[in-house]
């Protein structure tokens, strides 16, 4: 996983970043998605509506279209040390507020907690990806692969664990336990959030005399006009905007599709579980492909799997189990590969120094495009009465995205 000549001190610190990154990915995915599975039944018993419960997450998502730009600018100007600590603290405080909201039956407290959690969830991911950009070069793909394994691990375990905790200690107890873990994570961030290896007398990948050492003192210089003038910017934005939007559309309608083609519900739920678990090792596999064969090739493989997934779901029936099995692999590939290859593609094209600089513009476009995923699939269903048209539409879109990402070239910032 690490370079052979990496120093012991670098490896120790790198493990701290990896553990912190896994905690960031696990809880950021949990708080904004899977935790709703135990949160919604509890609060609706108090008479609250589902719309009320999802409102802070929805509003937070819209705010973060611009807020992510602000977060990136803070990282560029101030680095990650304070930013990382504040990001974990925001998640911890948000979790505590939601627990208090249940005890006090206060929607204002719940709204504040939900909004703060949403901000923290996005911020910790930006923080961790920036650390990966600066601290790792030759091993970046595998490190990102390991860290993002926590996302499918969350899908496979968090709802069950939170349900067990709620049954044993009550809702407040379950959320308090989660808050304690996040407080511990905040403490860890104090020790493992140095922006660059040079702050601790090290170099990227921990190799003395590394060529990356010369990059340590560089600062982001590309202007917005320069970034937006590169075709790579638009290719990554469109491709990953569609890839991210497709994840939401595929997952939101998977059970509906299985019911539509008469697949037994127990089989459908098993396929979902297998896909979640399979996404864990697949995340690392994509990281390995990234390091060994290049980021663009890894992204191209990811894109091909999206197209295959759409095709399988379009033709799958209860009598075509091989297609459903391939679809499960495709969903695992989608959820296991997209979270790490999205930031890795930007790091590869622009380099560590310009990563956040480019990401703050690309992120806005990706968020805007991906937001239409579920709505587009819904429109296809409402218009035609079947999901077939939706899978054809998303199949074409992901094919175009695959071509775009496959033709993306690395930028020489020095000559920009």
C-alpha positions as CSV (number, residue, x, y, z in Angstrom):
1,X,0.0,0.0,0.0
2,X,2.8,2.4,0.9
3,X,6.0,2.9,-1.2
4,X,8.8,0.6,-0.2
5,X,11.1,3.4,0.9
6,X,8.5,5.3,2.9
7,X,9.7,6.3,6.3
8,X,8.2,4.7,9.5
9,X,7.1,8.2,10.7
10,X,5.3,8.8,7.4
11,X,3.5,5.4,7.6
12,X,2.3,6.1,11.2
13,X,0.9,9.5,10.2
14,X,-0.5,8.0,7.0
15,X,-2.4,5.4,9.0
16,X,-3.9,8.2,11.1
17,X,-5.1,9.9,7.9
18,X,-6.6,6.7,6.6
19,X,-8.5,5.9,9.8
20,X,-9.7,9.5,10.0
21,X,-10.7,9.3,6.4
22,X,-12.7,6.1,6.9
23,X,-14.5,7.7,9.8
24,X,-15.3,10.8,7.7
25,X,-16.7,8.8,4.8
26,X,-18.7,6.4,7.1
27,X,-20.4,9.0,9.2
28,X,-20.9,11.6,6.4
29,X,-22.7,9.0,4.4
30,X,-24.6,7.7,7.4
31,X,-25.9,11.0,8.8
32,X,-27.2,12.3,5.4
33,X,-28.8,9.1,4.2
34,X,-28.9,5.8,6.1
35,X,-29.5,7.4,9.6
36,X,-32.9,8.6,8.2
37,X,-34.1,4.9,8.4
38,X,-34.2,5.1,12.2
39,X,-34.7,8.8,12.5
40,X,-37.9,9.1,10.4
41,X,-40.0,6.5,12.3
42,X,-39.1,8.0,15.6
43,X,-39.9,11.6,14.8
44,X,-43.1,10.8,12.8
45,X,-44.4,9.2,16.0
46,X,-44.2,12.8,17.5
47,X,-46.5,13.9,14.7
48,X,-43.8,15.4,12.4
49,X,-44.1,14.9,8.6
50,X,-41.5,13.4,6.3
51,X,-41.2,16.7,4.5
52,X,-40.3,18.4,7.8
53,X,-37.6,15.8,8.5
54,X,-36.0,16.0,5.0
55,X,-36.2,19.8,4.8
56,X,-32.9,20.7,6.5
57,X,-31.1,18.2,4.3
58,X,-32.7,19.5,1.2
59,X,-32.1,23.2,2.0
60,X,-28.6,22.3,3.1
61,X,-28.0,20.7,-0.2
62,X,-29.0,23.8,-2.1
63,X,-26.9,26.1,0.2
64,X,-23.9,23.8,-0.4
65,X,-23.9,24.4,-4.1
66,X,-22.4,27.7,-3.2
67,X,-21.2,26.7,0.2
68,X,-18.8,24.1,-1.2
69,X,-17.1,26.9,-3.2
70,X,-16.6,28.8,0.1
71,X,-15.3,25.7,1.8
72,X,-12.7,25.1,-1.0
73,X,-11.7,28.7,-0.9
74,X,-11.1,28.4,2.9
75,X,-8.9,25.3,2.3
76,X,-6.9,27.1,-0.4
77,X,-6.4,30.2,1.8
78,X,-6.0,28.6,5.3
79,X,-5.2,25.0,4.8
80,X,-6.9,22.0,6.4
81,X,-5.8,22.1,10.1
82,X,-8.6,24.2,11.5
83,X,-11.0,23.3,8.7
84,X,-10.8,19.6,9.4
85,X,-11.4,20.0,13.1
86,X,-14.4,22.3,12.6
87,X,-15.9,19.9,10.0
88,X,-15.9,16.9,12.4
89,X,-17.1,19.2,15.2
90,X,-20.0,20.4,13.1
91,X,-21.2,16.7,12.6
92,X,-20.8,16.0,16.3
93,X,-22.8,19.1,17.4
94,X,-25.4,18.4,14.7
95,X,-25.9,14.9,16.0
96,X,-26.2,16.1,19.6
97,X,-28.8,18.7,18.5
98,X,-30.9,16.0,16.8
99,X,-30.8,13.9,20.0
100,X,-31.9,17.0,22.0
101,X,-34.7,17.8,19.5
102,X,-36.3,14.4,20.2
103,X,-36.2,15.0,24.0
104,X,-37.6,18.5,23.7
105,X,-39.9,18.0,20.7
106,X,-38.3,21.1,19.2
107,X,-38.3,21.4,15.4
108,X,-36.0,24.5,15.5
109,X,-33.4,22.4,17.3
110,X,-33.8,19.5,14.8
111,X,-33.6,21.9,11.8
112,X,-30.4,23.4,13.2
113,X,-28.9,20.0,13.9
114,X,-29.8,18.6,10.4
115,X,-28.4,21.7,8.7
116,X,-25.2,21.6,10.7
117,X,-24.8,17.8,10.0
118,X,-25.3,18.3,6.3
119,X,-22.6,21.0,6.2
120,X,-20.2,18.9,8.2
121,X,-20.8,15.8,6.0
122,X,-19.7,17.6,2.9
123,X,-16.9,19.5,4.6
124,X,-15.2,16.4,6.1
125,X,-15.1,14.8,2.7
126,X,-13.5,17.9,1.2
127,X,-11.0,17.9,4.0
128,X,-10.0,14.3,3.6
129,X,-9.7,14.4,-0.2
130,X,-7.4,17.5,0.2
131,X,-5.2,15.5,2.6
132,X,-5.0,12.7,0.1
133,X,-4.1,15.1,-2.7
134,X,-1.2,16.5,-0.7
135,X,0.1,13.5,1.3
136,X,0.0,10.8,-1.4
137,X,1.1,10.7,-5.0
138,X,2.1,7.3,-6.3
139,X,-0.2,5.5,-3.8
140,X,-3.1,8.0,-4.0
141,X,-5.5,5.7,-5.8
142,X,-5.2,2.9,-3.3
143,X,-5.4,5.3,-0.3
144,X,-8.6,6.8,-1.8
145,X,-9.8,3.3,-2.5
146,X,-9.4,2.2,1.1
147,X,-10.9,5.4,2.5
148,X,-14.0,5.3,0.3
149,X,-14.6,1.6,1.2
150,X,-16.2,3.1,4.2
151,X,-19.1,4.4,2.1
152,X,-20.5,1.0,1.0
153,X,-19.5,-0.3,4.4
154,X,-21.9,2.3,5.9
155,X,-24.7,1.2,3.5
156,X,-24.2,-2.4,4.6
157,X,-24.0,-1.9,8.4
158,X,-25.1,1.5,9.7
159,X,-28.9,1.0,9.6
160,X,-28.5,-2.3,11.4
161,X,-26.1,-1.0,14.0
162,X,-28.2,2.1,14.7
163,X,-31.3,0.0,15.0
164,X,-29.6,-2.3,17.5
165,X,-28.4,0.7,19.5
166,X,-31.8,2.3,19.4
167,X,-33.5,-0.9,20.7
168,X,-30.9,-1.2,23.5
169,X,-30.5,2.5,24.6
170,X,-33.3,4.4,22.9
171,X,-33.0,6.9,20.1
172,X,-31.3,9.5,22.2
173,X,-28.8,6.9,23.4
174,X,-28.0,5.8,19.9
175,X,-27.4,9.3,18.6
176,X,-25.3,10.1,21.7
177,X,-23.1,7.1,21.0
178,X,-22.6,8.4,17.4
179,X,-21.9,11.9,18.8
180,X,-19.2,10.5,21.1
181,X,-17.5,8.7,18.2
182,X,-17.6,12.0,16.2
183,X,-16.1,13.9,19.2
184,X,-13.2,11.4,19.3
185,X,-12.8,11.9,15.5
186,X,-12.6,15.6,16.1
187,X,-9.8,15.0,18.6
188,X,-8.0,12.8,16.0
189,X,-8.3,15.6,13.4
190,X,-6.2,17.9,15.6
191,X,-3.3,15.5,15.2
192,X,-3.7,14.4,11.6
193,X,-4.9,17.4,9.7
194,X,-1.6,19.0,8.6
195,X,-2.2,20.3,5.1
196,X,1.1,19.2,3.7
197,X,3.8,16.7,4.6
198,X,6.4,19.5,4.7
199,X,4.7,20.8,7.8
200,X,6.1,17.7,9.6
201,X,9.4,17.5,7.7
202,X,8.1,14.8,5.3
203,X,7.4,14.5,1.5
204,X,4.4,13.0,-0.3
205,X,4.5,9.2,-0.1
206,X,7.2,9.5,2.6
207,X,10.2,9.2,0.3
208,X,13.1,11.4,0.9
209,X,14.3,13.2,-2.2
210,X,10.9,12.6,-3.9
211,X,10.3,14.6,-7.0
212,X,7.0,15.7,-5.3
213,X,9.0,17.5,-2.7
214,X,9.6,20.3,-5.1
215,X,5.9,20.9,-5.2
216,X,5.5,21.4,-1.5
217,X,5.7,25.2,-1.4
218,X,3.6,25.9,-4.5
219,X,0.3,27.7,-4.2
220,X,-2.8,27.6,-6.5
221,X,-2.4,30.1,-9.3
222,X,-5.0,29.2,-11.9
223,X,-7.7,31.8,-12.3
224,X,-11.4,31.0,-12.8
225,X,-11.1,32.0,-16.5
226,X,-8.2,29.6,-17.0
227,X,-9.9,26.7,-15.3
228,X,-13.1,27.1,-17.3
229,X,-11.2,27.4,-20.5
230,X,-9.9,23.8,-20.3
231,X,-12.0,21.1,-22.0
232,X,-10.9,18.8,-19.1
233,X,-12.9,20.9,-16.7
234,X,-16.1,20.5,-18.7
235,X,-15.5,16.8,-19.4
236,X,-15.0,15.9,-15.7
237,X,-18.0,18.1,-14.7
238,X,-20.4,16.6,-17.2
239,X,-19.2,13.0,-16.7
240,X,-19.2,12.9,-12.9
241,X,-22.4,15.0,-12.8
242,X,-24.1,12.3,-14.8
243,X,-22.4,9.5,-12.9
244,X,-23.5,10.9,-9.5
245,X,-27.0,11.6,-10.8
246,X,-27.3,8.1,-12.1
247,X,-26.4,6.6,-8.7
248,X,-29.4,8.3,-7.2
249,X,-31.7,7.3,-10.0
250,X,-30.7,3.7,-10.1
251,X,-30.8,3.1,-6.3
252,X,-34.1,5.0,-5.8
253,X,-35.9,2.9,-8.4
254,X,-34.2,-0.5,-8.0
255,X,-36.9,-2.1,-5.8
256,X,-39.6,-0.6,-8.0
257,X,-37.9,-2.1,-11.1
258,X,-37.6,-5.5,-9.5
259,X,-41.3,-5.4,-8.6
260,X,-42.1,-4.3,-12.1
261,X,-40.4,-7.3,-13.7
262,X,-41.8,-9.7,-11.1
263,X,-38.6,-10.4,-9.2
264,X,-39.3,-11.8,-5.7
265,X,-38.8,-9.1,-3.1
266,X,-36.4,-11.3,-1.0
267,X,-34.2,-11.7,-4.1
268,X,-34.3,-8.0,-4.7
269,X,-33.2,-7.2,-1.2
270,X,-30.5,-9.8,-1.3
271,X,-29.1,-8.2,-4.5
272,X,-29.0,-4.8,-2.8
273,X,-27.2,-6.3,0.2
274,X,-24.7,-8.1,-2.0
275,X,-24.1,-5.0,-4.0
276,X,-23.4,-3.0,-0.9
277,X,-20.9,-5.5,0.5
278,X,-19.3,-6.1,-2.9
279,X,-18.8,-2.3,-3.2
280,X,-16.3,-2.5,-0.3
281,X,-13.5,-4.5,-2.1
282,X,-14.4,-3.0,-5.5
283,X,-13.5,0.5,-4.1
284,X,-10.0,-0.8,-3.5
285,X,-9.8,-2.5,-6.8
286,X,-10.5,0.8,-8.6
287,X,-7.8,2.5,-6.4
288,X,-5.4,-0.3,-7.6
289,X,-6.3,0.3,-11.2
290,X,-5.9,4.0,-10.7
291,X,-2.3,3.6,-9.4
292,X,-1.2,0.8,-11.8
293,X,-2.8,1.9,-15.1
294,X,-3.8,5.5,-14.6
295,X,-6.7,7.5,-13.3
296,X,-8.3,8.0,-16.7
297,X,-8.3,4.3,-17.5
298,X,-9.9,3.6,-14.1
299,X,-12.6,6.2,-14.8
300,X,-13.2,4.7,-18.3
301,X,-13.7,1.2,-16.7
302,X,-16.1,2.8,-14.3
303,X,-18.1,4.4,-17.1
304,X,-18.3,1.2,-19.0
305,X,-19.8,-0.5,-15.9
306,X,-22.4,2.3,-15.7
307,X,-23.5,1.5,-19.3
308,X,-23.6,-2.2,-18.6
309,X,-25.6,-1.7,-15.5
310,X,-28.3,0.4,-17.4
311,X,-28.4,-2.3,-20.1
312,X,-28.9,-5.1,-17.6
313,X,-31.6,-3.3,-15.7
314,X,-33.4,-2.5,-19.0
315,X,-33.5,-6.2,-20.1
316,X,-33.7,-7.9,-16.7
317,X,-36.7,-10.0,-15.8
318,X,-37.4,-12.7,-13.2
319,X,-36.3,-15.3,-15.7
320,X,-32.9,-13.6,-16.4
321,X,-31.0,-14.0,-13.2
322,X,-27.6,-13.6,-14.8
323,X,-28.5,-10.1,-15.9
324,X,-29.6,-9.3,-12.3
325,X,-26.3,-10.7,-10.9
326,X,-24.4,-8.5,-13.4
327,X,-26.5,-5.6,-12.4
328,X,-25.5,-6.2,-8.7
329,X,-21.9,-6.1,-9.8
330,X,-22.6,-2.9,-11.7
331,X,-24.2,-1.3,-8.7
332,X,-21.3,-2.3,-6.5
333,X,-18.9,-0.8,-9.1
334,X,-21.0,2.4,-9.2
335,X,-21.1,2.9,-5.5
336,X,-17.6,1.6,-4.9
337,X,-15.8,3.4,-7.7
338,X,-17.4,6.8,-8.1
339,X,-16.6,8.3,-4.6
340,X,-12.9,7.8,-5.0
341,X,-12.4,8.3,-8.8
342,X,-14.3,11.6,-8.8
343,X,-11.7,13.4,-6.6
344,X,-8.9,11.4,-8.0
345,X,-9.7,12.5,-11.6
346,X,-9.4,16.2,-10.6
347,X,-6.2,15.5,-8.6
348,X,-4.8,13.7,-11.7
349,X,-5.7,16.4,-14.2
350,X,-4.8,19.5,-12.1
351,X,-2.3,18.2,-9.6
352,X,-2.4,18.4,-5.8
353,X,-1.8,22.1,-5.6
354,X,-4.6,23.1,-7.9
355,X,-7.0,20.4,-6.8
356,X,-9.2,22.5,-4.5
357,X,-8.9,25.4,-6.9
358,X,-10.4,23.4,-9.8
359,X,-12.8,21.4,-7.5
360,X,-14.6,24.5,-6.3
361,X,-15.8,25.2,-9.8
362,X,-16.2,21.6,-11.0
363,X,-18.2,20.8,-7.8
364,X,-20.8,23.4,-8.5
365,X,-21.4,21.9,-12.0
366,X,-21.4,18.3,-10.7
367,X,-24.0,19.2,-8.0
368,X,-26.3,21.0,-10.4
369,X,-26.2,18.2,-13.0
370,X,-26.5,15.3,-10.5
371,X,-29.5,17.0,-8.7
372,X,-31.7,16.1,-11.8
373,X,-31.0,12.4,-11.7
374,X,-34.0,11.1,-9.7
375,X,-36.3,13.7,-11.3
376,X,-35.3,12.7,-14.8
377,X,-36.0,9.0,-14.0
378,X,-39.3,10.0,-12.5
379,X,-40.3,11.9,-15.6
380,X,-39.4,9.0,-17.8
381,X,-41.7,6.7,-15.7
382,X,-44.5,9.2,-15.6
383,X,-44.3,9.8,-19.4
384,X,-44.0,6.2,-20.5
385,X,-45.4,4.2,-17.6
386,X,-42.2,2.1,-17.4
387,X,-38.6,2.4,-16.3
388,X,-37.3,1.0,-19.7
389,X,-37.1,4.5,-21.2
390,X,-35.3,5.8,-18.2
391,X,-32.6,3.1,-18.4
392,X,-32.1,3.8,-22.2
393,X,-31.8,7.5,-21.4
394,X,-29.3,7.0,-18.6
395,X,-27.5,4.4,-20.7
396,X,-26.9,6.9,-23.5
397,X,-25.9,9.6,-21.0
398,X,-23.4,7.4,-19.2
399,X,-22.0,6.3,-22.6
400,X,-21.4,9.9,-23.5
401,X,-19.9,10.5,-20.1
402,X,-17.5,7.5,-20.6
403,X,-16.3,8.9,-23.9
404,X,-15.8,12.3,-22.3
405,X,-13.8,11.0,-19.4
406,X,-11.8,8.6,-21.6
407,X,-10.6,11.6,-23.7
408,X,-9.7,13.8,-20.8
409,X,-6.0,14.9,-20.8
410,X,-3.8,15.9,-17.9
411,X,-3.1,19.7,-17.7
412,X,0.5,21.1,-17.5
413,X,-0.2,23.8,-15.0
414,X,3.3,25.2,-15.4
415,X,2.6,26.3,-19.0
416,X,-0.9,27.5,-18.2
